[in-house]
């Protein structure tokens, strides 16, 4: 697991908390920030996942040589 995966998933969790808090208190701005944080976190986690998959693929290829 790399730092992009971890940070992305943390941002997703923080975003979900903001979204729910915004719904509970009726604050649409906070709810929107939460959704935006979740989207950004998902993008960062996906980047980290892709980076990890490429690294694993290169390692498997090198091991075959």
NORNOR-V836850 format. One line per field, one symbol per residue. ss: DSSP state (h for helix, s for strand, l for the rest). phi: phi as a letter, one per 20 degrees, with the letter a starting at -180 (. if undefined). psi: psi as a letter, one per 30 degrees, with the letter a starting at -180 (. if undefined). A space follows every 50 residues. Layout:
# NORNOR-V836850
ss = ???
phi = ???
psi = ???
This chain:
# NORNOR-V836850
ss = llhhhhhhhhhhhhhhhhhhhhhhhllhhhhhhhhhhhhhhhhhhhhhhh hhhhhhhhhhhhhhl
phi = .dffffffffffffffffffffffemdfffffffffffffffffffgfff gfffgffffffffff
psi = kleeeeeeeeeeeeeeeeeeeeeefgjeeeeeeeeeeeeeeeeeeeeeee eeeeeeeeeeeeff.
